[in-house]
Amino acid sequence: MRSATARASDGRRAIVFSSNTAWNLANFRGPIIAALVADGLRVIAAAAADGTESKLAELGAEFWPIPVEAASRNPLHDLRLFLSFLALFRKERPAALLTFTVKPNVYGTIAGRLAGVRCIATVSGLGSAFLAGGLTANILDRLYRLAFKGADAVFFQNDDDRNLFLQRNLVDARQVRRVPGSGVDLDRFKLAELPNGARPVFLLIARMLRDKGVAEFIEAARLLSERRPAPRLVMVGGAGVDNPSAVPFSEIERWVDDGMIEYAGAMEDVRPAIAAADCVVLPSYREGLPRSLLEGSAMGRPLIATDVPGCRDVVEDDVNGFLCAPRSAESLAEAIRRMADLSPKQRAAMGRQSRRKVESAYSVSQVVAAYRTELAF
């Protein structure tokens, strides 16, 4: 087999980016892709097609469809994914592979090791299977251990995930790197004044998954419904996604019909929703480093999030927001009450603390620099 560091026919080194979906790469890895294209590299985006491939083309990347079925537990599906990675590596002979979600991290890295490709994995969250525990989580432990033996570097977005992988011997300390999530574009997400309307708006931005705390958000709305003036609870994000913890759209419709929440669906640009909100909320069960909280912070919003890995990295309790207990609608409702009872001036002061925090530690330029450093040839 020819060397995996061979150059493409046009003279550029090829780098493969892989995630579950094209949307994930375009939405979360876009700045890194654009920066590497600007560096003169040929970027191949390998993911499941979902209709957003054109966004990757706009970034300068080439799209290569692979059969990622994130929710599937069928080993034949995973074998097909593994073989598709091998086919990609044999044809394109990339200099490096960067992976960002569970199945590409596992099967892409194993295939890359066999093909002699430099592998850089990013643990951007532990996923539903890992969180569920039991036999599936045990199998995933074994797969991670096997895959990461062949990784040149493994990036983690928070210390809790890093320490967990080290404790379970899934990764070697020499491989470990830290990266501030996917970062936030501070020029695009500008500081904006709070709306401070008669009814404060609490905004949840997330895929409609139970793991994101969607059910607790709804129950908190019920607990707060007697309050006058009642806060407005608004959800933004895609429903019906390929994930074991996905909330059916019919259930969301029922919540809306009951008057518990407002649902705006998926939004390509969330900035107007953040601008209309008094607080950004994420009652997730666990995160890598949540993009919604970073974007809310950049626009100067106070935050409410669960006291779990990833969320507590962004939210400093009683400084730029409030932390609440995970999986507890009562604790979430109490945090919303506390935030609603603050004066507009107090909420604005918390929002300024949020902006300072992302400026100091979570800008997208810091993320791009971390990957550029690791990829230095």
NUKESE-312476 format. One line per 5 residues: for each residue x, y, z of N, C-alpha, C, O. Coordinates in steps of 0.2 Angstrom, whole numbers, always signed. Layout:
! residues N
X:Y:Z:X:Y:Z:X:Y:Z:X:Y:Z  ...
***
This chain:
! residues 377
+4:-6:+0:+0:+0:+0:+4:+6:+0:+9:+6:+3  +2:+11:-4:+6:+17:-4:+6:+21:+3:+1:+20:+6  +10:+25:+4:+10:+29:+10:+4:+33:+11:+2:+36:+6  +1:+33:+17:-5:+37:+18:-3:+45:+18:-8:+49:+18  +3:+47:+18:+5:+54:+18:+6:+56:+11:+9:+62:+10
+5:+52:+6:+5:+54:-1:+1:+60:-2:-4:+60:+0  +3:+64:-7:-1:+70:-8:-6:+68:-14:-5:+64:-18  -11:+72:-14:-16:+72:-19:-13:+73:-26:-8:+77:-26  -17:+72:-31:-14:+73:-38:-13:+80:-39:-9:+82:-43  -17:+85:-36:-16:+92:-37:-10:+95:-32:-10:+101:-32
-7:+90:-29:-1:+93:-25:-3:+94:-17:+1:+96:-13  -9:+94:-16:-11:+96:-9:-12:+89:-5:-14:+84:-7  -10:+90:+2:-11:+84:+6:-19:+84:+8:-22:+89:+8  -21:+78:+8:-28:+77:+10:-29:+75:+17:-26:+72:+20  -34:+79:+20:-36:+78:+27:-44:+75:+27:-48:+79:+24
-45:+70:+31:-52:+68:+31:-55:+70:+38:-52:+69:+43  -61:+73:+38:-65:+75:+44:-71:+70:+44:-74:+69:+38  -72:+67:+49:-78:+62:+49:-82:+63:+56:-79:+64:+61  -89:+63:+55:-93:+64:+60:-100:+60:+58:-100:+57:+52  -105:+60:+62:-111:+56:+61:-114:+59:+54:-117:+55:+50
-115:+65:+54:-119:+69:+49:-115:+74:+45:-110:+77:+49  -117:+76:+39:-114:+82:+36:-116:+88:+40:-112:+93:+41  -122:+88:+43:-124:+94:+47:-119:+95:+53:-117:+101:+54  -117:+90:+56:-113:+90:+62:-106:+93:+60:-103:+98:+63  -103:+91:+54:-97:+94:+52:-97:+101:+50:-93:+105:+52
-103:+103:+46:-104:+110:+44:-105:+115:+50:-102:+120:+50  -109:+112:+55:-111:+117:+60:-106:+117:+66:-105:+123:+68  -103:+112:+67:-98:+112:+73:-91:+112:+71:-86:+115:+75  -89:+110:+65:-82:+110:+63:-80:+115:+57:-75:+115:+55  -85:+118:+55:-84:+123:+49:-78:+127:+50:-74:+128:+45
-77:+131:+55:-71:+135:+56:-65:+132:+55:-60:+134:+52  -64:+125:+58:-58:+122:+57:-57:+120:+50:-51:+120:+47  -62:+117:+47:-62:+115:+40:-60:+121:+35:-55:+120:+31  -63:+127:+36:-61:+133:+32:-54:+135:+33:-51:+137:+28  -52:+134:+39:-45:+136:+41:-40:+132:+37:-35:+134:+35
-41:+125:+37:-36:+121:+34:-37:+121:+27:-31:+120:+23  -42:+122:+24:-43:+124:+17:-39:+130:+15:-35:+130:+10  -39:+135:+19:-35:+141:+18:-28:+140:+19:-24:+143:+16  -26:+135:+23:-19:+133:+24:-16:+129:+17:-10:+127:+17  -21:+127:+13:-19:+124:+7:-20:+116:+7:-17:+113:+3
-23:+114:+12:-25:+107:+12:-31:+105:+9:-36:+109:+8  -32:+99:+6:-38:+96:+3:-42:+93:+9:-40:+88:+11  -48:+95:+10:-52:+93:+16:-57:+88:+13:-61:+91:+8  -58:+82:+15:-63:+77:+13:-68:+76:+19:-65:+74:+24  -74:+78:+18:-79:+77:+24:-82:+71:+23:-86:+70:+18
-81:+66:+27:-85:+59:+27:-90:+59:+32:-88:+59:+38  -96:+58:+30:-102:+58:+35:-108:+55:+31:-108:+54:+25  -113:+54:+35:-119:+52:+32:-123:+58:+29:-123:+64:+32  -125:+57:+23:-128:+63:+19:-135:+65:+23:-139:+60:+25  -136:+71:+23:-142:+73:+26:-145:+80:+23:-150:+83:+26
-143:+81:+17:-146:+87:+14:-142:+94:+15:-143:+99:+12  -137:+93:+19:-133:+99:+21:-126:+99:+18:-121:+103:+20  -125:+95:+13:-118:+94:+10:-116:+100:+6:-110:+101:+6  -120:+104:+4:-119:+110:+0:-115:+115:+5:-111:+119:+3  -117:+115:+11:-113:+119:+16:-106:+117:+17:-102:+122:+18
-104:+111:+16:-97:+109:+17:-94:+111:+10:-88:+113:+11  -97:+111:+5:-94:+113:-2:-93:+121:-1:-87:+123:-4  -97:+124:+2:-96:+132:+3:-90:+133:+7:-86:+138:+6  -88:+128:+12:-82:+129:+16:-76:+127:+12:-70:+128:+14  -76:+124:+6:-71:+122:+2:-69:+114:+3:-64:+112:+0
-74:+110:+6:-73:+103:+7:-76:+99:+2:-81:+101:-1  -73:+93:+1:-76:+88:-4:-80:+84:+1:-78:+82:+6  -86:+81:-2:-90:+77:+3:-90:+70:+0:-90:+68:-6  -89:+65:+5:-88:+58:+4:-94:+55:+8:-93:+54:+14  -99:+52:+6:-104:+49:+10:-102:+42:+13:-99:+38:+9
-103:+41:+19:-102:+35:+23:-108:+33:+26:-112:+37:+28  -109:+26:+27:-116:+24:+30:-115:+24:+38:-115:+19:+41  -115:+30:+41:-116:+30:+48:-123:+30:+50:-127:+34:+49  -124:+25:+55:-131:+24:+58:-130:+24:+65:-129:+19:+69  -131:+31:+67:-129:+32:+74:-133:+28:+80:-130:+26:+85
-139:+27:+78:-143:+24:+83:-143:+16:+83:-146:+13:+87  -140:+13:+77:-140:+6:+76:-136:+2:+81:-130:+5:+82  -138:-3:+83:-134:-8:+87:-132:-14:+83:-130:-19:+86  -133:-14:+76:-132:-20:+72:-125:-20:+70:-123:-15:+67  -122:-25:+72:-114:-26:+70:-113:-26:+62:-108:-24:+60
-118:-28:+58:-117:-28:+51:-117:-21:+49:-113:-19:+44  -121:-17:+52:-121:-9:+50:-114:-7:+51:-111:-3:+47  -111:-8:+57:-105:-6:+59:-99:-8:+55:-94:-5:+53  -100:-15:+53:-95:-18:+48:-95:-14:+41:-90:-13:+38  -101:-12:+39:-101:-9:+33:-98:-2:+33:-95:+0:+29
-99:+1:+39:-96:+8:+40:-88:+7:+40:-84:+11:+37  -85:+2:+44:-78:+1:+44:-75:+0:+37:-70:+3:+36  -79:-4:+33:-76:-6:+26:-77:+1:+22:-72:+1:+18  -81:+5:+23:-82:+11:+19:-76:+16:+21:-73:+19:+17  -74:+16:+27:-68:+20:+29:-62:+17:+26:-58:+21:+23
-61:+10:+25:-55:+7:+22:-55:+9:+15:-50:+10:+12  -61:+9:+11:-61:+11:+4:-59:+18:+3:-56:+19:-2  -61:+22:+8:-60:+29:+7:-52:+30:+8:-49:+34:+4  -49:+27:+13:-42:+28:+14:-38:+25:+8:-33:+28:+6  -40:+19:+5:-36:+16:+0:-37:+21:-6:-32:+21:-10
-42:+24:-8:-43:+28:-14:-39:+35:-13:-36:+37:-17  -40:+38:-7:-38:+45:-6:-31:+45:-3:-28:+51:-4  -29:+40:+1:-22:+40:+4:-21:+47:+8:-17:+51:+7  -26:+48:+13:-25:+55:+17:-19:+55:+21:-17:+50:+24  -17:+61:+23:-12:+62:+28:-14:+61:+35:-10:+59:+39
-21:+63:+36:-23:+62:+43:-31:+61:+43:-34:+63:+38  -33:+58:+48:-41:+58:+49:-42:+61:+56:-39:+60:+61  -47:+66:+56:-50:+69:+62:-57:+67:+63:-61:+68:+58  -59:+63:+68:-65:+61:+70:-68:+64:+76:-65:+67:+80  -75:+65:+76:-78:+69:+81:-84:+66:+84:-87:+69:+89
-87:+60:+82:-93:+57:+86:-91:+50:+87:-86:+47:+84  -95:+46:+90:-93:+40:+93:-91:+35:+87:-86:+32:+88  -96:+33:+83:-94:+28:+78:-88:+30:+73:-84:+26:+72  -88:+36:+71:-81:+38:+67:-75:+37:+72:-70:+35:+69  -76:+39:+78:-70:+39:+83:-68:+31:+83:-62:+30:+83
-73:+27:+83:-71:+20:+84:-69:+16:+78:-63:+14:+77  -74:+16:+73:-72:+12:+67:-68:+16:+62:-64:+13:+58  -68:+23:+62:-63:+27:+58:-56:+26:+60:-52:+25:+56  -55:+26:+67:-49:+26:+69:-46:+19:+69:-40:+18:+67  -50:+13:+70:-47:+7:+68:-45:+6:+61:-40:+3:+60
-49:+8:+57:-48:+8:+49:-42:+12:+48:-37:+10:+44  -41:+18:+51:-35:+22:+49:-29:+19:+52:-24:+19:+48  -29:+15:+57:-23:+12:+60:-21:+6:+55:-15:+6:+54  -26:+3:+52:-24:-3:+48:-21:+0:+41:-17:-3:+38  -24:+6:+39:-22:+9:+33:-16:+14:+34:-13:+16:+29
-13:+14:+40:-7:+19:+41:-8:+26:+41:-4:+30:+39  -15:+28:+42:-17:+35:+42:-16:+38:+49:-17:+35:+54  -13:+44:+50:-13:+47:+56:-20:+49:+59:-24:+52:+55  -21:+47:+65:-28:+47:+67:-28:+52:+73:-25:+51:+78  -33:+57:+73:-34:+62:+78:-41:+62:+80:-45:+64:+76
-43:+59:+86:-50:+58:+88:-52:+64:+93:-47:+66:+97  -58:+66:+93:-61:+71:+98:-67:+68:+101:-72:+66:+98  -66:+67:+108:-72:+65:+112:-76:+71:+113:-75:+75:+118  -82:+72:+109:-86:+78:+110:-92:+77:+114:-96:+82:+115  -92:+71:+117:-98:+69:+122:-98:+62:+122:-95:+58:+118
-101:+59:+127:-100:+52:+128:-106:+48:+124:-105:+42:+123  -111:+51:+122:-117:+48:+118:-121:+44:+123:-120:+42:+128  -127:+43:+120:-133:+39:+124:-131:+32:+126:-132:+30:+131  -127:+29:+121:-125:+22:+123:-121:+21:+129:-121:+17:+134  -116:+26:+129:-111:+26:+135:-115:+28:+141:-113:+25:+147
-119:+33:+141:-123:+35:+147:-128:+30:+150:-129:+30:+156  -130:+26:+145:-135:+21:+147:-132:+16:+152:-136:+13:+156  -126:+14:+151:-123:+9:+155:-124:+2:+153:-127:+1:+147  -123:-3:+157:-125:-10:+155:-120:-13:+149:-115:-11:+148  -123:-18:+146:-119:-22:+141:-116:-17:+135:-111:-18:+133
-121:-13:+133:-119:-9:+127:-113:-4:+129:-108:-3:+125  -113:-1:+135:-108:+3:+137:-101:-1:+138:-96:+2:+137  -102:-7:+141:-96:-11:+141:-93:-13:+135:-87:-13:+134  -97:-14:+130:-94:-16:+123:-91:-10:+120:-86:-10:+117  -94:-4:+121:-91:+2:+119:-84:+4:+122:-80:+6:+119
-84:+2:+129:-77:+3:+132:-72:-1:+128:-66:+2:+127  -73:-7:+127:-69:-12:+123:-67:-9:+116:-61:-9:+114  -72:-6:+113:-71:-3:+106:-66:+3:+107:-62:+4:+103  -68:+7:+112:-64:+13:+112:-56:+11:+114:-52:+14:+111  -55:+6:+118:-49:+4:+120:-45:+2:+114:-39:+3:+113
-48:-2:+110:-45:-5:+104:-44:+1:+99:-38:+1:+96  -49:+5:+98:-48:+10:+93:-42:+15:+95:-38:+17:+91  -42:+17:+101:-38:+23:+103:-31:+20:+104:-26:+25:+105  -29:+14:+104:-23:+11:+104:-19:+14:+97:-13:+15:+97  -23:+15:+92:-20:+17:+86:-21:+25:+85:-19:+27:+79
-23:+28:+90:-24:+36:+89:-17:+39:+90:-14:+38:+95  -16:+44:+86:-10:+48:+88:-11:+53:+93:-7:+55:+97  -18:+56:+94:-20:+60:+99:-27:+60:+100:-31:+58:+95  -29:+61:+106:-37:+61:+108:-38:+67:+111:-36:+69:+117  -42:+72:+108:-44:+78:+111:-50:+77:+116:-55:+73:+114
-50:+80:+121:-56:+80:+126:-58:+87:+127:-54:+92:+127  -65:+88:+128:-68:+95:+129:-69:+97:+136:-70:+103:+137  -68:+92:+140:-68:+94:+147:-64:+89:+151:-63:+83:+149  -62:+91:+157:-58:+87:+162:-62:+80:+164:-58:+75:+165  -68:+81:+165:-72:+75:+168:-71:+69:+163:-70:+63:+165
-73:+70:+156:-72:+65:+151:-65:+63:+151:-64:+56:+150  -60:+67:+151:-53:+65:+150:-51:+60:+156:-49:+55:+155  -53:+62:+162:-51:+58:+168:-55:+52:+168:-52:+46:+170  -61:+51:+165:-65:+45:+165:-61:+40:+160:-61:+34:+162  -59:+43:+154:-56:+38:+150:-49:+36:+152:-47:+30:+151
-46:+40:+156:-39:+38:+159:-40:+33:+164:-37:+28:+165  -46:+34:+169:-47:+29:+174:-49:+22:+171:-47:+17:+174  -52:+22:+166:-54:+16:+163:-49:+13:+158:-50:+8:+155  -44:+16:+157:-38:+14:+153:-40:+13:+146:-38:+9:+142  -44:+18:+144:-47:+18:+137:-42:+23:+132:-42:+22:+126
-38:+26:+136:-33:+31:+132:-27:+31:+136:-27:+31:+142  -21:+33:+133:-15:+34:+136:-14:+41:+138:-16:+45:+134  -11:+43:+143:-10:+50:+145:-6:+54:+140:-7:+60:+139  -2:+50:+137:+3:+54:+132:-1:+56:+125:+1:+60:+122  -7:+53:+124:-11:+54:+119:-16:+60:+120:-19:+63:+115
-17:+62:+126:-22:+66:+128:-21:+74:+127:-15:+76:+128  -26:+77:+124:-25:+84:+123:-32:+87:+125:-37:+84:+126  -32:+94:+126:-38:+98:+128:-39:+103:+123:-35:+106:+120  -46:+104:+121:-48:+109:+117:-54:+112:+119:-59:+108:+122  -55:+118:+119:-61:+122:+121:-68:+121:+117:-70:+126:+114
-70:+115:+117:-76:+113:+113:-75:+114:+105:-69:+113:+103  -80:+116:+102:-80:+118:+95:-79:+126:+95:-78:+129:+89  -79:+129:+101:-77:+136:+101:-83:+140:+98:-88:+138:+96  -83:+147:+99:-88:+151:+97:-85:+157:+93:-80:+160:+95  -88:+159:+87:-86:+165:+83:-88:+171:+87:-94:+173:+86
-83:+174:+90:-85:+180:+94:-87:+186:+90:-90:+191:+92  -85:+186:+83:-87:+192:+79:-94:+191:+76:-98:+195:+75  -96:+184:+75:-103:+183:+73:-108:+183:+78:-113:+185:+77  -106:+180:+84:-111:+180:+90:-109:+186:+94:-105:+186:+99  -112:+192:+93:-110:+198:+96:-114:+199:+102:-120:+197:+103
-111:+203:+107:-115:+205:+113:-121:+209:+111:-121:+214:+107  -127:+207:+114:-133:+210:+112:-137:+212:+119:-137:+208:+124  -140:+217:+119:-144:+219:+125:-150:+214:+126:-153:+211:+122  -151:+213:+133:-157:+209:+134:-164:+212:+133:-164:+218:+133  -169:+208:+131:-175:+211:+129:-179:+214:+135:-182:+219:+134
-179:+210:+140:-182:+213:+146:-189:+215:+145:-191:+220:+147  -193:+210:+142:-200:+211:+141:-204:+210:+148:-201:+208:+153  -210:+210:+147:-215:+209:+153:-214:+202:+156:-214:+200:+162  -213:+197:+151:-212:+190:+153:-205:+187:+151:-204:+187:+145  -201:+186:+155:-194:+184:+153:-194:+177:+149:-198:+173:+150
-190:+177:+144:-190:+171:+140:-184:+167:+141:-178:+169:+142  -185:+161:+142:-180:+156:+144:-179:+151:+138:-184:+147:+136  -173:+151:+135:-173:+147:+128:-168:+141:+129:-163:+141:+132  -171:+135:+127:-167:+129:+126:-165:+128:+119:-170:+128:+115  -159:+128:+117:-157:+126:+111:-153:+119:+111:-148:+118:+114
-156:+114:+107:-154:+108:+107:-157:+103:+103:-163:+105:+101  -154:+98:+101:-158:+93:+97:-163:+90:+102:-162:+90:+108  -169:+88:+100:-175:+86:+104:-173:+79:+107:-176:+74:+104  -169:+79:+112:-167:+72:+115:-169:+72:+122:-168:+78:+126  -170:+67:+125:-172:+66:+132:-165:+67:+136:-165:+70:+141
-159:+65:+133:-153:+66:+136:-151:+74:+137:-147:+76:+141  -154:+78:+133:-153:+85:+134:-158:+88:+139:-157:+94:+140  -162:+84:+142:-166:+87:+148:-172:+90:+145:-175:+94:+148  -175:+88:+139:-181:+91:+136:-187:+90:+141:-191:+94:+142  -187:+83:+143:-193:+82:+147:-193:+86:+154:-198:+88:+156
-187:+87:+157:-187:+91:+163:-189:+98:+161:-192:+102:+166  -187:+101:+156:-189:+107:+154:-196:+108:+153:-199:+113:+155  -200:+103:+150:-207:+103:+150:-210:+103:+157:-215:+107:+158  -208:+98:+161:-211:+98:+168:-209:+104:+172:-214:+106:+176  -204:+107:+171:-202:+114:+174:-207:+119:+172:-210:+123:+176
-209:+119:+165:-214:+123:+163:-221:+122:+166:-225:+127:+168  -223:+116:+168:-229:+115:+171:-229:+117:+178:-233:+120:+181  -223:+116:+182:-222:+119:+188:-222:+126:+189:-224:+129:+194  -221:+130:+183:-220:+137:+183:-227:+140:+180:-227:+146:+180  -231:+136:+178:-237:+138:+174:-242:+143:+179:-245:+147:+176
-242:+142:+185:-246:+146:+189:-243:+153:+191:-246:+157:+194  -237:+154:+190:-233:+160:+191:-236:+166:+187:-237:+165:+181  -236:+171:+190:-238:+177:+186:-233:+183:+187:-232:+185:+193  -230:+186:+182:-232:+183:+175:-228:+177:+174:-222:+176:+176  -231:+172:+170:-227:+166:+169:-222:+167:+164:-223:+171:+159
-216:+164:+165:-210:+165:+160:-212:+161:+154:-216:+156:+154  -209:+163:+148:-210:+160:+142:-204:+155:+141:-199:+157:+142  -206:+149:+140:-201:+144:+139:-201:+142:+132:-206:+139:+129  -196:+143:+128:-195:+142:+121:-190:+136:+119:-184:+136:+122  -192:+132:+115:-187:+127:+112:-185:+128:+105:-189:+129:+101
-179:+127:+104:-176:+128:+97:-172:+122:+95:-167:+120:+99  -173:+118:+90:-169:+112:+88:-173:+107:+84:-179:+107:+85  -169:+103:+81:-172:+98:+77:-175:+92:+81:-173:+90:+86  -181:+90:+78:-184:+84:+81:-184:+78:+76:-183:+79:+70  -185:+72:+79:-185:+66:+75:-178:+64:+72:-178:+61:+67
-173:+66:+76:-166:+64:+74:-165:+57:+75:-168:+54:+79  -160:+54:+72:-158:+47:+73:-154:+46:+79:-148:+47:+79  -157:+45:+85:-154:+45:+91:-159:+41:+96:-165:+42:+96  -156:+36:+100:-161:+32:+104:-165:+36:+109:-170:+34:+111  -162:+42:+111:-166:+46:+116:-170:+52:+113:-172:+56:+116
-171:+51:+106:-175:+56:+102:-182:+57:+105:-186:+52:+106  -185:+63:+106:-192:+64:+108:-196:+64:+101:-195:+68:+97  -201:+60:+101:-206:+60:+95:-209:+67:+94:-210:+71:+98  -209:+69:+87:-212:+76:+86:-219:+76:+88:-222:+82:+90  -223:+71:+88:-230:+71:+91:-230:+73:+98:-235:+76:+100
-225:+71:+102:-225:+72:+109:-224:+80:+110:-227:+83:+114  -219:+83:+106:-218:+90:+106:-224:+94:+104:-226:+99:+107  -228:+91:+99:-234:+95:+97:-239:+95:+103:-243:+100:+104  -240:+89:+107:-244:+89:+112:-242:+94:+117:-247:+97:+120  -236:+95:+119:-234:+100:+124:-235:+107:+121:-238:+111:+126
-235:+108:+115:-236:+115:+112:-244:+116:+113:-246:+121:+115  -248:+111:+111:-255:+111:+112:-257:+113:+119:-262:+116:+120  -254:+110:+124:-256:+111:+131:-254:+118:+133:-255:+119:+139  -250:+121:+129:-248:+128:+131:-242:+128:+136:-241:+133:+139  -238:+122:+136:-233:+122:+141:-227:+126:+138:-223:+130:+142
-225:+125:+132:-219:+128:+129:-221:+131:+122:-226:+129:+119  -216:+134:+119:-216:+136:+112:-211:+133:+109:-205:+132:+112  -212:+130:+103:-207:+127:+99:-206:+130:+92:-210:+130:+88  -200:+132:+91:-198:+135:+85:-195:+131:+80:-193:+133:+74  -194:+124:+81:-191:+120:+76:-183:+121:+76:-180:+125:+80
-181:+118:+71:-173:+119:+69:-172:+126:+66:-176:+128:+62  -167:+129:+68:-165:+136:+65:-158:+136:+62:-154:+134:+66  -157:+138:+56:-151:+138:+53:-146:+143:+57:-140:+142:+58  -150:+149:+59:-146:+154:+62:-150:+155:+69:-155:+158:+69  -147:+154:+75:-150:+154:+81:-149:+161:+84:-152:+162:+90
-145:+165:+81:-144:+172:+84:-150:+176:+86:-151:+179:+91  -155:+176:+81:-162:+180:+83:-165:+177:+89:-168:+181:+93  -165:+170:+90:-168:+167:+95:-165:+169:+102:-168:+170:+107  -158:+169:+102:-154:+171:+108:-155:+178:+109:-156:+180:+115  -156:+183:+104:-157:+190:+105:-163:+191:+108:-164:+196:+112
-168:+187:+107:-175:+188:+110:-176:+184:+117:-181:+185:+120  -171:+181:+119:-171:+178:+126:-168:+182:+131:-163:+185:+130  -170:+181:+137:-167:+183:+143:-162:+179:+146:-158:+181:+150  -162:+172:+145:-158:+167:+148:-158:+161:+143:-163:+159:+140  -152:+158:+143:-151:+152:+139:-151:+146:+144:-147:+146:+149
-154:+141:+142:-155:+135:+147:-153:+129:+144:-154:+128:+138  -149:+124:+147:-148:+118:+145:-148:+113:+151:-143:+112:+154  -153:+109:+152:-153:+104:+157:-151:+97:+155:-154:+92:+157  -145:+97:+152:-143:+91:+149:-140:+86:+154:-138:+88:+160  -140:+80:+153:-138:+75:+157:-130:+74:+157:-127:+72:+162
-127:+76:+152:-119:+76:+152:-118:+79:+145:-121:+78:+140  -112:+83:+144:-110:+86:+138:-103:+86:+137:-99:+84:+142  -100:+87:+131:-93:+88:+130:-92:+95:+132:-89:+96:+137  -94:+100:+128:-94:+107:+130:-99:+110:+125:-98:+111:+119  -105:+112:+128:-111:+113:+125:-110:+120:+121:-109:+125:+123
-111:+119:+114:-111:+125:+109:-116:+130:+111:-115:+136:+111  -122:+128:+113:-128:+133:+114:-126:+137:+120:-128:+143:+120  -123:+135:+125:-121:+139:+131:-115:+144:+129:-115:+149:+131  -111:+142:+125:-106:+146:+122:-108:+152:+118:-106:+157:+119  -113:+150:+114:-116:+155:+109:-120:+160:+113:-120:+166:+112
-124:+157:+118:-128:+162:+123:-123:+166:+127:-125:+172:+128  -118:+163:+129:-113:+168:+133:-110:+173:+128:-109:+179:+131  -108:+171:+122:-105:+176:+118:-110:+182:+117:-108:+188:+116  -117:+181:+117:-121:+186:+115:-124:+190:+122:-128:+193:+122  -120:+188:+127:-121:+191:+134:-127:+189:+138:-131:+193:+141
-129:+182:+137:-135:+180:+141:-133:+176:+147:-128:+172:+147  -136:+177:+153:-135:+173:+158:-138:+166:+157:-142:+165:+152  -135:+161:+160:-136:+154:+159:-139:+150:+165:-138:+152:+170  -143:+145:+163:-145:+140:+168:-143:+133:+165:-145:+132:+159  -140:+129:+169:-138:+122:+166:-137:+118:+172:-137:+120:+178
-137:+111:+170:-136:+106:+175:-129:+106:+178:-124:+107:+174  -128:+104:+184:-121:+103:+187:-118:+96:+185:-118:+92:+189  -117:+96:+178:-114:+90:+175:-108:+92:+171:-107:+98:+170  -103:+87:+169:-98:+88:+165:-100:+92:+159:-105:+91:+156  -96:+97:+157:-97:+101:+151:-101:+107:+153:-99:+112:+151
-107:+106:+156:-111:+112:+157:-107:+116:+163:-107:+122:+162  -105:+113:+168:-102:+117:+173:-95:+120:+171:-92:+124:+175  -92:+118:+166:-86:+121:+163:-88:+128:+161:-84:+133:+161  -94:+129:+158:-96:+135:+155:-100:+140:+161:-99:+146:+161  -104:+137:+165:-108:+140:+170:-105:+140:+176:-104:+135:+179
-103:+146:+179:-101:+147:+186:-106:+150:+190:-109:+155:+189  -108:+145:+195:-115:+147:+198:-114:+153:+202:-110:+155:+206  -120:+157:+201:-121:+163:+204:-116:+169:+202:-116:+174:+205  -113:+167:+196:-108:+172:+193:-111:+174:+186:-113:+180:+185  -111:+169:+182:-114:+170:+175:-121:+166:+174:-123:+166:+168
-123:+163:+179:-129:+160:+179:-130:+155:+185:-127:+156:+190  -135:+150:+184:-136:+146:+190:-135:+139:+187:-137:+137:+182  -133:+134:+192:-133:+127:+191:-138:+124:+194:-140:+126:+200  -141:+119:+191:-147:+115:+195:-145:+108:+195:-140:+105:+191  -149:+104:+198:-147:+96:+199:-149:+93:+192:-155:+95:+189
-146:+88:+190:-148:+85:+184:-154:+80:+185:-155:+78:+190  -158:+80:+180:-164:+75:+180:-169:+77:+185:-173:+73:+187  -169:+84:+187:-173:+86:+192:-177:+92:+189:-174:+98:+189  -184:+91:+187:-188:+97:+185:-189:+102:+191:-189:+108:+189  -189:+100:+197:-190:+104:+202:-184:+109:+203:-185:+115:+204
-178:+106:+203:-172:+110:+203:-172:+115:+198:-170:+121:+198  -173:+113:+192:-173:+117:+186:-178:+123:+186:-177:+129:+185  -184:+121:+189:-189:+126:+190:-187:+131:+195:-189:+137:+194  -184:+129:+200:-182:+134:+205:-176:+139:+202:-176:+145:+204  -172:+136:+198:-167:+140:+195:-170:+145:+190:-168:+151:+190
-175:+143:+187:-179:+148:+182:-182:+153:+187:-182:+159:+185  -185:+151:+192:-188:+156:+197:-183:+161:+199:-185:+167:+199  -177:+159:+201:-172:+163:+204:-170:+168:+198:-169:+174:+200  -169:+166:+192:-167:+170:+187:-173:+175:+185:-171:+181:+184  -179:+173:+185:-184:+178:+183:-185:+183:+189:-188:+189:+187
-183:+181:+195:-184:+186:+200:-179:+191:+201:-179:+196:+204  -173:+190:+197:-168:+195:+197:-170:+202:+193:-175:+201:+189  -167:+207:+194:-169:+213:+191:-166:+213:+184:-161:+209:+183  -168:+217:+179:-165:+217:+172:-157:+219:+173:-153:+216:+169  -156:+223:+177:-149:+225:+178:-145:+219:+181:-139:+218:+178
-147:+215:+185:-144:+209:+188:-143:+204:+182:-137:+201:+182  -148:+203:+178:-147:+198:+173:-142:+200:+168:-138:+196:+165  -142:+207:+167:-137:+210:+162:-130:+209:+164:-125:+208:+160  -129:+210:+171:-122:+209:+174:-120:+202:+173:-114:+201:+172  -124:+197:+174:-122:+190:+173:-121:+189:+166:-116:+185:+164
-125:+192:+161:-123:+191:+154:-116:+194:+152:-113:+191:+148  -114:+199:+155:-108:+202:+154:-102:+197:+156:-97:+196:+153  -103:+194:+162:-99:+189:+164:-98:+183:+160:-93:+180:+159  -104:+181:+157:-104:+176:+152:-99:+178:+146:-95:+174:+143  -100:+184:+143:-96:+186:+138:-89:+186:+139:-85:+184:+135
-87:+188:+145:-80:+188:+147:-77:+181:+147:-71:+180:+145  -81:+177:+150:-79:+170:+150:-77:+167:+143:-72:+164:+143  -81:+168:+138:-80:+165:+132:-74:+169:+128:-70:+166:+125  -74:+175:+130:-68:+179:+127:-61:+176:+129:-57:+176:+125  -61:+174:+135:-55:+172:+138:-53:+165:+137:-47:+163:+137
-58:+161:+136:-56:+154:+135:-59:+150:+130:-57:+144:+128  -64:+152:+126:-68:+148:+122:-69:+151:+115:-74:+149:+111  -65:+155:+112:-66:+158:+106:-64:+152:+101:-60:+148:+102  -67:+153:+95:-66:+148:+89:-58:+148:+87:-56:+143:+85  -55:+154:+88:-48:+155:+85:-44:+150:+90:-39:+147:+87
-45:+149:+96:-41:+145:+100:-42:+137:+98:-38:+133:+99  -48:+136:+96:-50:+129:+94:-46:+127:+87:-42:+122:+87  -46:+132:+83:-42:+131:+76:-35:+130:+78:-32:+126:+75  -32:+135:+82:-25:+134:+84:-23:+127:+87:-18:+125:+85  -27:+124:+91:-26:+118:+94:-25:+113:+88:-21:+108:+89
-30:+112:+84:-30:+107:+78:-24:+109:+73:-21:+104:+71  -23:+115:+72:-17:+117:+68:-11:+114:+71:-6:+112:+67  -10:+115:+77:-4:+113:+81:-3:+106:+80:+3:+103:+79  -8:+102:+81:-8:+95:+81:-6:+92:+74:-3:+87:+73  -9:+96:+69:-8:+93:+62:-2:+96:+59:+0:+94:+53
+2:+99:+62:+8:+102:+59:+13:+96:+57:+15:+92:+60  +14:+97:+50:+18:+91:+46:+25:+93:+46:+29:+89:+44
***
